[in-house]
Amino acid sequence: MAATGMRMRMRMRTGVGATVSRSPLLLFHLHLNPRPRFMVVARSMHSRKSNKIKVKVLSQSQSQSQSQSQYSQSQAPDASLIQERLNELPRLVEDILQTSINTGPRGAVRLVQGVQALIGVGTEWINDFSQSQSQRTDAPRPISNQLQLGLLSPPYLRSLFERMGATYIKLGQFIASAPTLFPAEYVEEFQKCFDRAPPVPFSQIEAIIRQELQRPLDAVYQYVDPVPIASASIAQVHSARLKSSGQEVVIKVLKPGIEDILVADLNFIYVVSRILEFLNPELRRTSLVGIVKDIKESMLEEVDFRKEAANIEAFRRYIETMGLERQAKAPFVYTHCSTKRILTMERLYGVPLTDLDSITSLVPDPELTIVTALNVWFGSLISCESFHADVHAGNLWLLRDGRIGFLDFGIVGRISPRTWAAMEVFLASFASEDYEAMASALIEMGATGKDIDVAAFARDLEKIFSSIQELDTEIVIATRRGPNSNSAAAVSANVVVDDRQMNALFLDLVRVSESYGLRFPREFALLMKQLLYFDRYTRLLAPNMNMLQDDRITVVSNRRMRNMNTFP
Ligand SMILES: Nc1ncnc2c1ncn2[C@@H]1O[C@H](COP(=O)(O)OP(=O)(O)OP(=O)(O)O)[C@@H](O)[C@H]1O
């Protein structure tokens, strides 16, 4: 359905108590920034009935003074801290040496490539600079900020990251998704890192497939398209047809030398983070080394397609066991032509869940699409060995037959029943504004074994969620008319809220929790991120639906959620 006519944007500034949107999950997204630019607090106004929230953003100075008075602890360094760091020095040196030995000659190769990349981007900068000078007229023209910042300015840094390849492209994606950690210009620029890795020539891809199969390609495939469907930083995907059955498939191929590059780069980044954390103990609060270790672990998992194949199989078993074959699908994996470096899968045909026009042309009721996607995904949290932990729109499709297609199981999460039970109570307490239940849920998730004053924690949580003033909100109203239709145009509205503000709210939650000694498991952050994706799809496909409270959705066994705010 083509969008016609009016596309109207209006900007709304809400005052105290103004209602903004019914989308509670907008309010969360985890990033571990010790100094957010905004402190955002939000409150759900009896969302059970009205589905409204009112939101307030405090200015930086307000938030700093408030957070200092409420939560800060003394940071002054003392002699014992200095001694502690000195004691750590031998371990740091040993760690660095060990990591360098593990990296081996790969490190030297990457160093050379790094220097080449730097020279390449440096040349770009020099060319741009001399061009800007040659354009100068008699009157002196100021040199742009970008040129002044040199290679550290967003476009040149992105170009450097792209030249450095896989690891840095993934890091670029991390920057793009962490607006509370990095300045807006960098976040915006690094958004372009998505799916922009140049394709590897087919001759190299062919060689990898042949090497992995230990047979010529035409022994297995009737045809392989030399033009890739997609080329991301780690893998390249080609469509193909199986020789035995004529089945249309795709082959996901690990790009050449990618494992070596990842190991060398991640070891380098690890060493840098270790040194930074040693030099600046403040960074320890952000668990910089922990974050780098996490990134390293998940990136190395992504380059072993046997793991991805096992994850797909687990999801397919879940769909079958739960009788969901008519609702959802993950591609069948052809194990006889899949290895650590290549993955041959059934080809799916569909459109991303953000493509509203195509979705409305495929199904009469897009709302049902999101209901199904949510039910299948929520169900997998408890009934499948792992859950899909990267449900961005490229990985979640509406298939031509109306089913939901789940693609790319490179990143999955596992949630313990204990964390899940706590998560259920957390989501329920958020909707019902029951801060004691919220405090108990967070304590359960951040399990410290310490005694925590639940009532005091609940009061602090309430302060966060109730001191609400205003939020910049953009409402997009689109009018759409069917191609042959004279009927009245359907109007859909979409509320867009600044992600940075949402991130900051979640940060606040994490910070207050940390001041009580709580540390959340990684799966909590992974879950929240997926819920945020689903929240976006819901706002697009079912603007009037509250995904946490709709009767058609079995969110966290939501019948129980409404009646019970305690642990089983
Ligand atoms: N089974 C499939 N059927 C059809 N297309 C597929 C299939 N698997 C992958 N693709 C296509 O290839 C693209 C990249 O695949 P995939 O997401 O698995 O790779 P990736 O390297 O992890 O990419 P990203 O990092 O962007 O998620 C998908 O977005 C999709 O367009």
The ligand as a MOL file (V3000), in Angstrom:
LIG
                    3D

  0  0  0     0  0            999 V3000
M  V30 BEGIN CTAB
M  V30 COUNTS 31 33 0 0 0
M  V30 BEGIN ATOM
M  V30 1 N 17.4800 -18.6480 5.4910 0
M  V30 2 C 17.5120 -17.4930 4.8260 0
M  V30 3 N 16.6320 -17.2400 3.8400 0
M  V30 4 C 16.6520 -16.0760 3.1640 0
M  V30 5 N 17.5310 -15.0960 3.3920 0
M  V30 6 C 18.4430 -15.2870 4.3710 0
M  V30 7 C 18.4880 -16.4700 5.1380 0
M  V30 8 N 19.4910 -16.3730 6.0190 0
M  V30 9 C 20.0390 -15.1670 5.8270 0
M  V30 10 N 19.4190 -14.5010 4.8300 0
M  V30 11 C 19.7180 -13.1440 4.3090 0
M  V30 12 O 21.0360 -12.8000 4.6320 0
M  V30 13 C 21.0600 -11.6720 5.5310 0
M  V30 14 C 22.1940 -11.8310 6.5140 0
M  V30 15 O 22.0380 -13.0440 7.2060 0
M  V30 16 P 22.3730 -13.1600 8.7610 0
M  V30 17 O 21.5720 -12.1390 9.5070 0
M  V30 18 O 22.2180 -14.5720 9.1590 0
M  V30 19 O 23.9070 -12.7620 8.7230 0
M  V30 20 P 24.7360 -11.8620 9.7070 0
M  V30 21 O 26.0990 -11.8780 9.1560 0
M  V30 22 O 24.5490 -12.3140 11.1020 0
M  V30 23 O 24.0760 -10.4340 9.4880 0
M  V30 24 P 23.6330 -9.3170 10.5740 0
M  V30 25 O 24.8490 -9.0340 11.3970 0
M  V30 26 O 23.2080 -8.1660 9.7040 0
M  V30 27 O 22.4830 -9.8740 11.3780 0
M  V30 28 C 19.6760 -11.6590 6.1570 0
M  V30 29 O 19.3180 -10.3860 6.6030 0
M  V30 30 C 18.8250 -12.1300 4.9940 0
M  V30 31 O 18.5930 -11.0790 4.0950 0
M  V30 END ATOM
M  V30 BEGIN BOND
M  V30 1 1 1 2
M  V30 2 1 2 3
M  V30 3 2 2 7
M  V30 4 2 3 4
M  V30 5 1 4 5
M  V30 6 2 5 6
M  V30 7 1 6 7
M  V30 8 1 6 10
M  V30 9 1 7 8
M  V30 10 2 8 9
M  V30 11 1 9 10
M  V30 12 1 10 11
M  V30 13 1 11 12
M  V30 14 1 11 30
M  V30 15 1 12 13
M  V30 16 1 13 14
M  V30 17 1 13 28
M  V30 18 1 14 15
M  V30 19 1 15 16
M  V30 20 2 16 17
M  V30 21 1 16 18
M  V30 22 1 16 19
M  V30 23 1 19 20
M  V30 24 2 20 21
M  V30 25 1 20 22
M  V30 26 1 20 23
M  V30 27 1 23 24
M  V30 28 2 24 25
M  V30 29 1 24 26
M  V30 30 1 24 27
M  V30 31 1 28 29
M  V30 32 1 28 30
M  V30 33 1 30 31
M  V30 END BOND
M  V30 END CTAB
M  END
